[in-house]
Structure formats: structure tokens, C-alpha cells
Amino acid sequence: MPTDVELCPLCGQRNRCSQVDPTSNGEACWCFSAPISAAALARLSAEQIDKSCLCPNCAKGVAACGDEPKA
């Protein structure tokens, strides 16, 4: 069962964050080199910025990826 830090706050899907994956051995996360949609960032609350990891689809700004932020 995934924990909250493993889930995208926008859609609730796994975010594939290597920073919370104990098997990644500190590898850089996919998001460190990926462009993140400004619209997706705007949908995060102030408390979620720099503390929550988006999934790749939400980070790209895919329209079908979570219409409302998860509480």
C-alpha cells in the first residue's frame, strides 16, 4: 500500500518519486530534470509546494490528470 508521500497530491496516483523509494539508494528523482507545468504547480496549496511530488502526467500538465487537488 503506498504512503501519502508516494502519491500525487493532484490525482492520487503513484508519483514514482525516487526520494521516498528505499530501493533507489538516493538516485536523483525523475522530476529533477523534467519540466514541470506551471498550471500544475498553481493547483498546489502553499503547504504542498516543495513537499509533495507530482506524478509524471500531472507534472506535464496532462488535462485528465486530477481535476481537483486531493485533501
N, C-alpha and C positions, 0 to 999 in steps of 0.2 A: 504494500500500500504506500503510495507516495505521500511525502510530508508536504506541508504548505510551501516550503522553500523550493520544492521540486515542481511546483505548479505555476503556470502563468496566471497572474492576477486578473488578466482581461478575459481569458476564455476557460481557464481551469484545466487546460491540457498540460502534459509534461513539458517543462521548458528546456530540458536537456542541458541544464547548467552543470558544467564540469566542476565548478567551485564547491558544489554541495554533494558531488558524487565521490564517495570514498575510494572508488576504484580508479579515479582519474589521476591520482598522485600529483595534484597541483597543476595539471595541464591548464593552459590558457583556455578560457571558455570561447565557444564559437562567436559569442557576441562582441568579444574584444576587437575583432577585425571586420565585423559586419555593420553595414549602415543600418541605423535604427530610425524608423519612421517618426517624424516629428508629431504626426497625428496620433500615433500610438502612445508616445510619451505624454502628450497632452491629456490623454484619458486616465493617466495615473494620478492618484492623490499625492499630495506633498509627502506624506508618510511613506509612500511606496517608492519614490524616486531614490535611486541608488541602493535600494534594499530589496527590491523584487526583480525577478528575472522573467522577461517575456519569452514566450515560445518563438521559434523562428518565423512562423506565419504572422503572428501579431507584430513582431518586430519589423517585418517587411511592410506592414500596413495592409495585409490581405483583408478585404472588406468583410468576409464571412467569419472572421476570427473574433469572436466575442464582442457583441454589441454594447454590453454594459459591463463595467468593472465588477469583479466578484467582491463581495463584502469580506 
